[in-house]
């Protein structure tokens, strides 16, 4: 794994802790998916194909850039129809920032959201 794909922490402990960017992206994806109004995260073709086979990939549609002790997160989100985009996005930003901070200690400086689509409820 390349050096820039992990976060290394060497606090007053007995060794070093490395957190892969994929782990940080997964935390961001799970945090975003928990917000009411978010239907799913939007990913590429490979991720969409895996999703059709029941494989959960919580980091799809998430890009993380880590520098020193801070992170920038970019998310591509599919919204549920009928929810306020500004309110839902603010809730996603707060949830992602708090989730990453509490689990990794990283300071999240930006959570950028791109609305990739709107999911309509299927009639039953």
MILONU-69311 format. One record per residue (C-alpha): residue number from 0; x negated, y negated, z. Coordinates in Angstrom, 1 decimal, decimal comma. Last residue first. Layout:
REM residues N
<NUM; <X; Y; Z>>
...
REM end
This chain:
REM residues 124
<123; <46,3; 1,7; -4,4>>
<122; <45,2; -1,6; -6,0>>
<121; <41,5; -2,2; -6,0>>
<120; <40,3; -5,3; -4,2>>
<119; <38,4; -7,6; -6,5>>
<118; <34,6; -7,9; -6,1>>
<117; <33,0; -11,2; -6,9>>
<116; <29,6; -11,4; -8,5>>
<115; <25,9; -12,2; -8,2>>
<114; <26,1; -14,9; -5,6>>
<113; <22,5; -15,9; -5,0>>
<112; <21,5; -16,4; -1,4>>
<111; <18,3; -18,0; -0,1>>
<110; <17,3; -17,3; 3,5>>
<109; <14,4; -19,6; 4,3>>
<108; <12,0; -20,1; 7,2>>
<107; <12,4; -16,8; 8,9>>
<106; <10,0; -16,7; 11,9>>
<105; <8,9; -13,1; 12,3>>
<104; <9,3; -11,5; 15,7>>
<103; <10,0; -8,1; 14,0>>
<102; <13,4; -6,9; 15,3>>
<101; <14,8; -10,1; 16,9>>
<100; <13,5; -12,4; 14,1>>
<99; <14,6; -10,2; 11,3>>
<98; <18,1; -9,8; 12,7>>
<97; <18,5; -13,5; 13,7>>
<96; <17,5; -14,8; 10,2>>
<95; <19,7; -12,2; 8,4>>
<94; <22,7; -12,9; 10,6>>
<93; <22,4; -16,7; 10,3>>
<92; <21,9; -16,7; 6,6>>
<91; <24,8; -14,2; 6,1>>
<90; <27,1; -16,4; 8,3>>
<89; <26,1; -19,5; 6,2>>
<88; <26,8; -17,5; 3,0>>
<87; <30,2; -16,5; 4,3>>
<86; <31,2; -20,0; 5,2>>
<85; <30,0; -21,5; 1,9>>
<84; <31,6; -18,7; -0,2>>
<83; <34,9; -18,9; 1,5>>
<82; <36,5; -15,4; 1,2>>
<81; <39,4; -14,6; -1,3>>
<80; <37,5; -12,1; -3,4>>
<79; <34,8; -10,1; -1,7>>
<78; <31,3; -11,3; -2,5>>
<77; <28,5; -9,6; -4,3>>
<76; <25,2; -10,8; -3,0>>
<75; <21,7; -11,3; -4,3>>
<74; <19,4; -12,1; -1,4>>
<73; <16,1; -14,0; -1,2>>
<72; <14,2; -13,9; 2,1>>
<71; <11,2; -16,1; 3,1>>
<70; <9,2; -14,9; 6,0>>
<69; <6,9; -16,4; 8,7>>
<68; <4,1; -15,1; 10,8>>
<67; <1,2; -15,3; 8,3>>
<66; <3,0; -15,3; 4,9>>
<65; <5,8; -12,8; 4,2>>
<64; <7,8; -12,9; 1,0>>
<63; <10,9; -10,8; 1,0>>
<62; <13,2; -9,9; -2,0>>
<61; <16,6; -8,3; -1,4>>
<60; <19,0; -7,2; -4,1>>
<59; <18,5; -3,6; -3,1>>
<58; <17,0; -3,3; 0,4>>
<57; <19,9; -1,5; 1,9>>
<56; <19,5; 1,5; -0,4>>
<55; <22,2; 4,0; 0,3>>
<54; <22,1; 7,1; -2,0>>
<53; <25,7; 8,2; -2,8>>
<52; <25,0; 9,3; -6,4>>
<51; <26,6; 6,1; -7,8>>
<50; <24,3; 4,1; -5,5>>
<49; <21,2; 5,6; -7,1>>
<48; <22,5; 4,3; -10,5>>
<47; <23,0; 0,8; -9,1>>
<46; <19,6; 0,8; -7,6>>
<45; <18,0; 1,8; -10,8>>
<44; <20,0; -0,8; -12,8>>
<43; <18,9; -3,7; -10,5>>
<42; <20,5; -4,7; -7,3>>
<41; <23,4; -6,7; -6,0>>
<40; <24,2; -6,5; -2,3>>
<39; <27,7; -5,4; -1,4>>
<38; <31,2; -6,6; -0,6>>
<37; <30,2; -9,5; 1,7>>
<36; <33,3; -11,2; 3,1>>
<35; <32,8; -10,1; 6,7>>
<34; <29,1; -10,0; 7,4>>
<33; <27,6; -6,6; 8,2>>
<32; <26,2; -6,2; 4,7>>
<31; <23,9; -9,2; 5,3>>
<30; <22,3; -7,7; 8,4>>
<29; <21,8; -4,3; 6,7>>
<28; <20,2; -6,0; 3,7>>
<27; <17,9; -8,2; 5,8>>
<26; <16,8; -5,3; 8,0>>
<25; <16,1; -3,3; 4,7>>
<24; <14,1; -6,2; 3,3>>
<23; <12,0; -6,3; 6,5>>
<22; <11,4; -2,5; 6,2>>
<21; <10,5; -2,9; 2,5>>
<20; <8,0; -5,6; 3,4>>
<19; <6,1; -3,0; 5,3>>
<18; <5,5; -3,6; 9,0>>
<17; <2,0; -3,0; 10,4>>
<16; <1,2; -2,8; 14,1>>
<15; <-2,4; -3,0; 15,2>>
<14; <-4,0; -1,6; 18,3>>
<13; <-4,2; -1,5; 22,0>>
<12; <-2,0; -4,5; 22,7>>
<11; <-2,7; -8,2; 23,1>>
<10; <-1,1; -8,9; 19,8>>
<9; <-2,4; -7,6; 16,5>>
<8; <0,4; -7,9; 14,0>>
<7; <0,0; -6,9; 10,4>>
<6; <2,8; -7,6; 7,9>>
<5; <2,8; -5,4; 4,9>>
<4; <3,1; -5,6; 1,1>>
<3; <0,4; -8,3; 0,9>>
<2; <-2,3; -5,8; 1,9>>
<1; <-1,4; -3,4; -0,9>>
<0; <0,0; 0,0; 0,0>>
REM end
